[in-house]
Amino acid sequence: MDSDRNLPAMAIDAHRSLEITVDGELVGVDDETSTLLDVLRAAGKTSVKDGCSPQGQCGCCTVLVDGQPRVSCVTPVRRVRGREITTVDGIATGDVARWINAFAETGGSQCGFCTPGIICRFEGLRSRGASHDDRDAAADALLAHMCRCTGWQPVVDAWVAFPTATRVLRSAGASHRAELEGGSAQSTASDVAIGRGGFSDDTAPAGALVAALDTSTEEWVVAGTRAEALRLAGKVQGRRTTAEFSPPIEMPEGDWVQTLRTTWTEPGYLETDAAWCLPGGQPVSPLENGGAFGGKVDSDVGAVARRLADDHGHAVRVLYSREDVVRRGPKRPPLAAGVRADGTGLVRVARTAGIADVIAAAASGLDVEEVDVPGPRTSAAIRGAGWLEMAVLSAGLRGEVGWITSPGGGSATAAVAADGSIAVNVRCGAPLDETILRSYCIGAAHMGLGLVTSESLGVDADGVIHDLTVRSFGILRAVETPTINITIEPDDGQPVNGSDAVMAAVAAAAWLARGCPQDWPTG
């Protein structure tokens, strides 16, 4: 049931304690304790995104304050009194058009959640006179940002392309390709780069109530604003642990020639689960313009929004905080596997609905033993869960990547060069739109590399999660990401998903290049 603390008075005090200038217009502020992010979102500036709620770590809410980039989620609005605030919507028309063109030309924006803040950051870099030929400067500027979709390279390409970028007309199959790769309908319109992809919370009606979860009671607290809902729910920002935790499943004993143990990992999507609903209506899906790598397939926010809207007779927005996503969202099932020279062996995997069938289909010679492991819930819907690890083990047994075919039908192979650069070949039917396909494949390569080398989530022996911030997940940053070269093989067949196979092929290549160490991440 819901807390009795909900629904404070909805009337807004006519007295505005301060005013700020946003994109050339005065905006009145009722509460000086609000963050700049809350004020901008309340003023309808939905290009300013909330990805870490607020930890100041993802960069999605970056705006310009007197021309300089600033993360708005940790900026008290009282500190910008009398300052000029510019969102991506307020950038000069000619410049924002060139940014749109540059990101479209390079595939630098997929879902478009992170790119409005990145464009503001790049505007700050331009104001300092940085050269558009300087890829290192762009990568350094992106240290303040997170992007899970693109693998960074197309974003840096957009920085380089800006001076000469021209309008891009998408092919008719572009949206189909994006949906194949992303797992759900996704806009490929050029204005996605400036945040207009139609995310769930961006489309909520003005004046909707806001629900936040009180994790101490598991009750949803409803209030007039997001800031008030979070306060009433007692949200306290999580931290990143300095403790180290071993993979949770012990290796079975056996005459193995190849072994692999994995740990807890977080899907790491940036748009936290969000939905809204009118009384008696159907909730807006949390999957609007993004598949979340399987992490939102069974999210409960839609059902909660519908129930609360009916209970309160008013439109209600339901929002997960970043900590809610980490604590409640599904993770990749950790496993421990041993394989003999003849391809037989044993896989121990965290008990997960459907995962045994996935593993058996990918590696028929391995017995699967599901075990109960204290920790967050897991899902076989997470991108590549189970079959990717089996494909990597098979490559290790062969001593080469070869061509890896995903359940989605696409095939890929990959190699890591001595300088760390990665070469990928992919076959997935008719490309439909090569820019979009290449962007998704680079993003998948980035994810496969990170899964092997850097990604983990701190979970103790009692199953308690200790890593509750975006930066805790080990997602590779732009400065850590090697050059990724994608070759799209000619193929006139039916278009199928190609990026999942790329993720597995790069994971296999990265593991082989490191000598096939037993435990992921390898470091």
C-alpha positions as CSV (number, residue, x, y, z in Angstrom):
1,M,0.0,0.0,0.0
2,D,1.0,3.6,-0.4
3,S,2.4,5.9,2.3
4,D,0.1,8.3,4.1
5,R,2.8,10.9,3.6
6,N,1.8,11.5,0.0
7,L,0.1,14.3,-1.8
8,P,1.3,17.6,-0.3
9,A,-0.7,20.7,-1.3
10,M,-0.6,21.1,-5.1
11,A,-1.0,24.9,-5.1
12,I,2.0,26.8,-6.2
13,D,3.0,29.8,-4.2
14,A,2.5,32.8,-6.4
15,H,5.6,34.4,-4.9
16,R,8.7,33.5,-6.9
17,S,11.8,33.7,-4.7
18,L,14.1,34.0,-7.7
19,E,14.2,34.0,-11.5
20,I,16.8,32.6,-13.9
21,T,17.3,33.0,-17.6
22,V,16.9,29.8,-19.6
23,D,17.4,29.9,-23.3
24,G,16.8,33.6,-23.3
25,E,13.6,33.5,-21.2
26,L,12.9,34.2,-17.6
27,V,11.9,31.2,-15.5
28,G,10.4,31.7,-12.0
29,V,11.6,29.4,-9.3
30,D,9.4,28.6,-6.3
31,D,11.9,26.6,-4.2
32,E,15.5,27.8,-3.9
33,T,16.5,24.3,-2.6
34,S,15.7,22.7,-5.9
35,T,18.4,21.5,-8.2
36,L,18.8,23.2,-11.6
37,L,17.8,20.0,-13.2
38,D,14.5,19.9,-11.4
39,V,13.7,23.5,-12.4
40,L,14.6,22.9,-16.0
41,R,12.5,19.8,-16.3
42,A,9.6,21.5,-14.6
43,A,9.9,24.3,-17.1
44,G,9.5,21.8,-19.9
45,K,13.1,21.5,-20.9
46,T,13.0,17.7,-21.5
47,S,16.2,17.7,-23.5
48,V,17.9,17.9,-20.1
49,K,17.9,14.2,-19.0
50,D,18.2,12.6,-15.6
51,G,20.3,9.4,-15.8
52,C,21.8,9.1,-12.3
53,S,19.2,10.7,-10.0
54,P,21.3,12.8,-9.1
55,Q,24.9,11.6,-8.7
56,G,26.6,14.1,-11.0
57,Q,28.1,11.1,-12.8
58,C,26.4,10.5,-16.2
59,G,26.5,14.0,-17.8
60,C,23.0,13.6,-19.3
61,C,21.8,16.8,-17.6
62,T,24.7,19.0,-18.7
63,V,23.8,22.5,-19.7
64,L,25.7,25.7,-20.3
65,V,26.0,28.2,-17.5
66,D,27.3,31.5,-18.9
67,G,28.6,29.4,-21.8
68,Q,30.4,26.8,-19.7
69,P,29.3,23.2,-19.2
70,R,27.8,22.3,-15.9
71,V,26.0,19.2,-14.6
72,S,22.6,20.5,-13.5
73,C,21.5,17.6,-11.2
74,V,24.0,18.6,-8.5
75,T,23.7,22.4,-9.0
76,P,21.4,24.2,-6.5
77,V,19.3,26.6,-8.5
78,R,20.2,29.4,-6.0
79,R,23.8,29.3,-7.3
80,V,22.8,30.3,-10.8
81,R,20.8,33.3,-9.9
82,G,21.4,36.0,-12.5
83,R,23.3,33.6,-14.8
84,E,22.5,32.6,-18.4
85,I,21.4,29.0,-18.7
86,T,21.5,27.4,-22.1
87,T,20.2,24.0,-22.9
88,V,20.7,22.2,-26.2
89,D,17.4,23.9,-27.2
90,G,18.9,27.3,-26.8
91,I,22.1,26.8,-28.8
92,A,22.2,29.0,-31.9
93,T,20.0,27.5,-34.7
94,G,22.8,27.1,-37.2
95,D,25.1,25.4,-34.7
96,V,22.5,23.0,-33.3
97,A,21.6,22.1,-36.9
98,R,25.2,21.2,-37.6
99,W,25.3,19.1,-34.4
100,I,22.2,17.3,-35.5
101,N,23.8,16.6,-38.9
102,A,27.1,15.5,-37.4
103,F,25.5,13.0,-35.1
104,A,23.3,11.7,-37.8
105,E,26.2,11.4,-40.3
106,T,28.3,9.4,-37.9
107,G,25.7,7.4,-36.0
108,G,26.7,9.2,-32.8
109,S,23.3,9.0,-31.3
110,Q,21.2,5.9,-31.0
111,C,18.5,6.4,-28.2
112,G,19.6,10.0,-27.8
113,F,19.4,10.1,-24.0
114,C,23.0,11.1,-23.5
115,T,23.6,13.3,-26.5
116,P,21.9,16.6,-25.5
117,G,24.3,16.8,-22.6
118,I,27.3,15.8,-24.8
119,I,26.4,18.5,-27.3
120,C,26.4,21.1,-24.6
121,R,29.8,19.7,-23.4
122,F,31.1,20.0,-27.0
123,E,29.8,23.5,-27.3
124,G,32.0,24.4,-24.2
125,L,34.9,22.7,-25.9
126,R,34.3,24.8,-29.0
127,S,34.2,27.9,-27.0
128,R,37.8,27.2,-25.8
129,G,39.0,26.9,-29.3
130,A,39.6,23.2,-29.5
131,S,40.4,21.8,-32.9
132,H,37.8,19.5,-34.5
133,D,40.7,17.4,-35.6
134,D,41.7,16.7,-32.0
135,R,40.0,13.4,-31.1
136,D,41.9,13.2,-27.8
137,A,40.4,16.5,-26.7
138,A,36.9,15.3,-27.4
139,A,37.5,12.0,-25.6
140,D,38.9,13.9,-22.6
141,A,35.8,16.1,-22.5
142,L,33.6,13.0,-22.5
143,L,35.1,11.9,-19.1
144,A,32.2,13.7,-17.5
145,H,29.7,11.6,-19.5
146,M,28.3,8.1,-19.9
147,C,27.0,6.5,-23.1
148,R,26.0,2.9,-23.2
149,C,24.8,2.6,-26.8
150,T,27.4,3.9,-29.2
151,G,30.8,2.7,-27.9
152,W,32.0,6.3,-27.9
153,Q,33.7,6.2,-31.3
154,P,30.7,7.6,-33.3
155,V,30.3,10.4,-30.7
156,V,34.0,11.4,-31.2
157,D,33.4,11.1,-34.9
158,A,30.6,13.6,-34.6
159,W,33.0,16.1,-33.0
160,V,35.3,15.7,-36.0
161,A,32.5,15.9,-38.5
162,F,30.8,19.1,-37.1
163,P,32.5,21.7,-39.3
164,T,31.5,20.1,-42.6
165,A,28.4,18.1,-41.6
166,T,25.4,18.3,-43.9
167,R,21.9,17.1,-43.6
168,V,21.4,13.3,-43.6
169,L,18.3,11.7,-45.2
170,R,17.7,8.3,-43.6
171,S,16.9,5.3,-45.8
172,A,13.5,3.8,-45.5
173,G,14.9,0.8,-43.7
174,A,16.8,2.8,-41.0
175,S,14.1,2.4,-38.3
176,H,13.8,-1.3,-39.1
177,R,17.5,-1.8,-38.7
178,A,17.5,0.2,-35.4
179,E,14.6,-2.0,-34.1
180,L,16.4,-5.2,-35.1
181,E,19.5,-4.1,-33.2
182,G,17.9,-2.5,-30.2
183,G,15.2,-5.0,-29.6
184,S,12.3,-2.5,-29.6
185,A,11.0,0.3,-31.7
186,Q,13.4,3.2,-31.9
187,S,13.3,6.5,-33.7
188,T,16.0,7.3,-36.2
189,A,14.9,10.9,-36.8
190,S,17.7,13.4,-36.8
191,D,16.3,15.3,-33.7
192,V,16.9,12.3,-31.5
193,A,20.4,13.7,-31.0
194,I,18.9,16.7,-29.2
195,G,16.8,14.5,-26.9
196,R,13.5,14.3,-28.8
197,G,13.2,10.6,-29.1
198,G,10.0,10.4,-27.0
199,F,11.3,8.9,-23.8
200,S,8.5,7.9,-21.4
201,D,9.0,10.6,-18.8
202,D,9.4,13.3,-21.4
203,T,5.9,12.8,-22.6
204,A,4.1,13.0,-19.2
205,P,1.4,15.7,-18.9
206,A,2.2,18.9,-17.1
207,G,1.0,18.7,-13.5
208,A,1.3,15.0,-13.2
209,L,2.0,13.7,-9.7
210,V,5.3,11.9,-9.2
211,A,5.8,8.6,-7.4
212,A,9.1,7.5,-5.8
213,L,9.9,4.3,-4.0
214,D,10.7,4.3,-0.3
215,T,13.1,1.3,-0.2
216,S,12.9,1.0,3.6
217,T,9.1,0.2,3.4
218,E,8.7,-0.8,-0.3
219,E,5.9,1.8,-0.5
220,W,5.4,4.2,-3.3
221,V,5.3,7.8,-2.1
222,V,3.3,10.3,-4.3
223,A,4.0,14.0,-4.3
224,G,3.6,17.1,-6.4
225,T,7.2,17.2,-7.7
226,R,10.0,14.8,-8.2
227,A,12.2,16.6,-5.6
228,E,9.4,16.3,-3.0
229,A,8.7,12.7,-3.8
230,L,12.4,11.8,-3.4
231,R,12.6,13.7,-0.1
232,L,9.5,12.0,1.3
233,A,10.8,8.6,0.1
234,G,14.0,9.2,2.1
235,K,16.3,8.7,-0.8
236,V,19.9,8.8,0.1
237,Q,22.5,8.7,-2.6
238,G,24.4,5.4,-2.9
239,R,28.1,5.0,-3.0
240,R,30.7,3.0,-4.8
241,T,32.4,0.4,-2.7
242,T,36.2,0.0,-2.4
243,A,35.8,-3.6,-1.4
244,E,36.5,-6.4,-3.8
245,F,34.2,-9.4,-4.3
246,S,35.0,-12.7,-6.0
247,P,32.7,-14.3,-8.6
248,P,29.9,-15.8,-6.5
249,I,29.9,-19.4,-7.9
250,E,32.7,-21.8,-7.2
251,M,34.3,-23.7,-10.1
252,P,33.2,-27.3,-10.2
253,E,36.1,-29.8,-9.9
254,G,36.9,-31.7,-13.1
255,D,39.5,-32.5,-15.8
256,W,38.8,-29.2,-17.5
257,V,41.0,-27.7,-20.3
258,Q,39.0,-24.5,-20.3
259,T,37.3,-22.7,-17.4
260,L,35.3,-19.5,-17.0
261,R,33.8,-17.7,-14.0
262,T,31.7,-14.5,-14.3
263,T,30.4,-12.1,-11.8
264,W,27.4,-9.9,-11.3
265,T,27.1,-7.2,-14.0
266,E,24.6,-4.3,-14.5
267,P,23.0,-3.7,-17.9
268,G,23.9,-0.1,-17.4
269,Y,21.2,1.6,-19.4
270,L,21.0,5.4,-18.7
271,E,17.3,6.2,-18.8
272,T,16.1,4.8,-15.5
273,D,12.7,2.9,-15.5
274,A,9.9,5.4,-16.0
275,A,6.2,5.3,-16.9
276,W,3.1,7.4,-16.5
277,C,-0.6,6.8,-16.7
278,L,-3.9,8.7,-16.7
279,P,-6.8,7.4,-14.5
280,G,-8.4,4.5,-16.3
281,G,-5.8,4.6,-19.1
282,Q,-3.0,2.5,-20.3
283,P,0.5,3.3,-19.0
284,V,3.2,4.6,-21.3
285,S,5.8,1.9,-21.7
286,P,9.3,2.2,-20.1
287,L,10.6,0.9,-23.4
288,E,9.8,4.0,-25.4
289,N,12.8,4.6,-27.7
290,G,15.1,2.1,-26.2
291,G,15.3,-1.6,-25.4
292,A,17.6,-1.3,-22.3
293,F,19.5,-4.4,-23.4
294,G,16.8,-6.6,-21.9
295,G,16.8,-4.8,-18.5
296,K,13.3,-3.4,-18.7
297,V,11.4,-6.3,-20.2
298,D,9.5,-7.0,-17.0
299,S,9.8,-3.6,-15.3
300,D,6.9,-3.0,-12.9
301,V,6.7,0.8,-13.3
302,G,3.9,0.7,-15.8
303,A,1.6,-1.4,-13.6
304,V,2.5,0.9,-10.6
305,A,1.7,4.0,-12.6
306,R,-1.7,2.6,-13.6
307,R,-2.6,1.6,-10.1
308,L,-1.6,4.9,-8.6
309,A,-3.3,7.0,-11.3
310,D,-6.5,5.1,-10.5
311,D,-6.0,5.5,-6.7
312,H,-5.4,9.2,-6.9
313,G,-7.7,10.1,-9.8
314,H,-4.8,12.0,-11.4
315,A,-2.0,11.4,-13.9
316,V,1.0,9.9,-12.1
317,R,4.6,9.6,-13.2
318,V,6.5,6.6,-11.7
319,L,10.3,7.0,-11.6
320,Y,13.0,4.7,-10.5
321,S,16.1,6.3,-9.0
322,R,19.4,5.0,-10.1
323,E,19.6,3.1,-6.8
324,D,16.2,1.5,-7.6
325,V,17.5,0.3,-10.9
326,V,20.6,-1.3,-9.4
327,R,18.7,-2.9,-6.5
328,R,15.6,-4.0,-8.3
329,G,16.6,-4.4,-11.9
330,P,17.7,-7.8,-13.3
331,K,21.3,-8.7,-13.8
332,R,23.2,-11.0,-16.1
333,P,23.3,-14.5,-14.4
334,P,26.8,-15.2,-13.1
335,L,28.2,-18.6,-13.9
336,A,31.1,-21.0,-13.5
337,A,31.9,-23.4,-16.3
338,G,34.4,-26.1,-17.1
339,V,35.0,-27.7,-20.5
340,R,36.9,-30.8,-21.4
341,A,38.9,-31.2,-24.7
342,D,36.0,-33.2,-26.3
343,G,33.6,-30.3,-25.6
344,T,31.7,-31.9,-22.7
345,G,31.6,-30.3,-19.3
346,L,29.5,-28.5,-16.7
347,V,28.0,-25.1,-16.2
348,R,26.9,-23.9,-12.8
349,V,24.7,-20.8,-13.2
350,A,22.6,-18.6,-10.9
351,R,19.0,-20.0,-11.0
352,T,17.2,-18.0,-13.7
353,A,14.1,-18.7,-15.6
354,G,15.0,-20.0,-19.1
355,I,18.7,-19.8,-18.7
356,A,19.3,-23.6,-18.8
357,D,17.6,-23.8,-22.1
358,V,19.6,-20.9,-23.6
359,I,22.9,-22.5,-22.5
360,A,21.9,-26.0,-23.7
361,A,21.0,-24.6,-27.1
362,A,24.3,-22.9,-27.4
363,A,26.5,-25.7,-26.0
364,S,24.8,-29.1,-26.2
365,G,27.8,-31.0,-24.7
366,L,27.6,-29.2,-21.4
367,D,25.4,-30.2,-18.4
368,V,23.7,-27.3,-16.8
369,E,23.3,-27.0,-13.0
370,E,21.3,-24.1,-11.6
371,V,22.3,-23.0,-8.2
372,D,20.8,-20.6,-5.7
373,V,23.0,-17.6,-5.2
374,P,22.3,-14.7,-2.7
375,G,22.1,-11.5,-4.7
376,P,20.0,-9.4,-7.1
377,R,17.5,-11.0,-9.4
378,T,18.7,-12.3,-12.8
379,S,17.2,-12.5,-16.2
380,A,17.8,-14.6,-19.3
381,A,16.6,-11.6,-21.3
382,I,19.8,-9.6,-20.6
383,R,21.7,-9.1,-23.9
384,G,23.6,-12.3,-24.7
385,A,23.0,-13.9,-21.3
386,G,24.3,-17.5,-21.3
387,W,24.8,-18.1,-25.0
388,L,27.6,-15.4,-25.2
389,E,29.6,-17.1,-22.5
390,M,29.2,-20.4,-24.2
391,A,30.3,-18.9,-27.5
392,V,33.4,-17.5,-25.8
393,L,34.2,-20.8,-24.1
394,S,33.9,-22.6,-27.5
395,A,36.3,-20.1,-29.0
396,G,38.8,-20.6,-26.2
397,L,38.6,-24.4,-26.8
398,R,39.3,-23.9,-30.5
399,G,42.0,-21.3,-29.9
400,E,40.3,-18.9,-32.4
401,V,37.2,-16.8,-32.6
402,G,35.9,-18.0,-36.0
403,W,32.5,-16.9,-37.0
404,I,30.0,-16.7,-34.1
405,T,26.3,-16.8,-34.9
406,S,23.9,-15.4,-32.4
407,P,20.3,-16.6,-31.7
408,G,19.1,-13.6,-33.7
409,G,20.7,-15.0,-36.8
410,G,23.6,-12.6,-37.4
411,S,27.3,-13.8,-37.6
412,A,30.5,-12.0,-36.7
413,T,34.2,-12.5,-36.2
414,A,36.7,-10.3,-34.5
415,A,40.4,-9.9,-33.8
416,V,42.4,-7.7,-31.4
417,A,45.6,-6.2,-32.8
418,A,48.8,-5.7,-31.0
419,D,48.0,-2.0,-30.5
420,G,44.6,-3.0,-28.9
421,S,42.5,-1.9,-31.9
422,I,39.6,-4.3,-32.8
423,A,38.7,-5.4,-36.2
424,V,35.2,-6.8,-36.7
425,N,33.4,-8.5,-39.7
426,V,29.7,-8.9,-39.5
427,R,27.0,-10.6,-41.7
428,C,23.4,-9.9,-40.9
429,G,21.5,-9.7,-44.2
430,A,20.7,-6.5,-46.0
431,P,22.3,-3.7,-44.0
432,L,19.3,-1.3,-44.6
433,D,21.3,1.6,-43.3
434,E,25.0,1.1,-42.9
435,T,25.6,4.1,-40.6
436,I,23.1,2.8,-38.1
437,L,24.3,-0.8,-38.4
438,R,27.9,0.3,-37.9
439,S,27.0,2.4,-34.8
440,Y,25.2,-0.5,-33.2
441,C,28.0,-2.8,-33.9
442,I,30.6,-0.5,-32.4
443,G,28.4,-0.1,-29.4
444,A,28.1,-3.9,-29.1
445,A,31.9,-4.3,-29.5
446,H,32.4,-1.8,-26.7
447,M,30.0,-3.8,-24.5
448,G,31.6,-7.1,-25.3
449,L,35.1,-5.7,-24.5
450,G,33.9,-4.2,-21.2
451,L,32.1,-7.4,-20.2
452,V,35.4,-9.3,-20.4
453,T,37.8,-6.7,-19.1
454,S,36.2,-4.2,-16.7
455,E,32.5,-4.6,-15.8
456,S,31.3,-5.9,-12.5
457,L,28.9,-5.1,-9.7
458,G,30.0,-5.3,-6.0
459,V,27.7,-7.9,-4.3
460,D,28.7,-9.4,-1.0
461,A,28.2,-13.0,0.2
462,D,24.8,-12.1,1.7
463,G,23.6,-10.8,-1.7
464,V,23.8,-7.1,-0.7
465,I,24.7,-4.7,-3.5
466,H,27.4,-2.2,-2.6
467,D,27.9,-0.5,-6.0
468,L,25.0,2.0,-6.4
469,T,26.4,4.6,-8.7
470,V,26.7,4.8,-12.5
471,R,30.5,4.9,-12.3
472,S,30.5,1.7,-10.2
473,F,29.6,-0.5,-13.1
474,G,33.0,-0.5,-14.9
475,I,31.7,0.7,-18.2
476,L,34.6,1.7,-20.4
477,R,35.1,5.4,-20.9
478,A,35.9,7.1,-24.2
479,V,39.6,7.4,-23.3
480,E,39.7,3.7,-22.5
481,T,38.0,2.5,-25.7
482,P,40.3,1.3,-28.5
483,T,39.7,2.0,-32.2
484,I,37.0,-0.3,-33.5
485,N,36.8,-1.0,-37.2
486,I,33.6,-2.6,-38.5
487,T,33.4,-4.3,-41.9
488,I,29.9,-5.1,-43.0
489,E,30.0,-8.2,-45.3
490,P,27.9,-8.1,-48.5
491,D,24.7,-10.0,-47.8
492,D,21.4,-9.7,-49.7
493,G,19.6,-12.0,-47.2
494,Q,16.8,-11.2,-44.9
495,P,18.0,-8.5,-42.4
496,V,18.6,-9.9,-38.9
497,N,20.2,-8.7,-35.7
498,G,24.0,-8.4,-36.2
499,S,25.2,-6.5,-33.2
500,D,24.6,-9.4,-30.7
501,A,27.0,-11.6,-32.7
502,V,29.5,-8.7,-32.7
503,M,29.3,-8.4,-28.9
504,A,30.1,-12.1,-28.5
505,A,32.9,-12.1,-31.2
506,V,34.6,-9.2,-29.5
507,A,34.3,-10.8,-26.1
508,A,35.9,-13.9,-27.5
509,A,38.7,-12.0,-29.2
510,A,39.4,-10.0,-26.0
511,W,39.5,-13.1,-23.9
512,L,41.8,-14.9,-26.3
513,A,44.1,-11.9,-26.5
514,R,44.5,-12.0,-22.7
515,G,45.3,-15.7,-22.6
516,C,41.8,-16.9,-21.5
517,P,42.0,-16.2,-17.8
518,Q,39.4,-18.0,-15.7
519,D,37.7,-15.0,-14.1
520,W,35.9,-12.0,-15.6
521,P,36.5,-9.1,-15.5
522,T,40.1,-9.7,-16.4
523,G,41.3,-6.2,-15.6
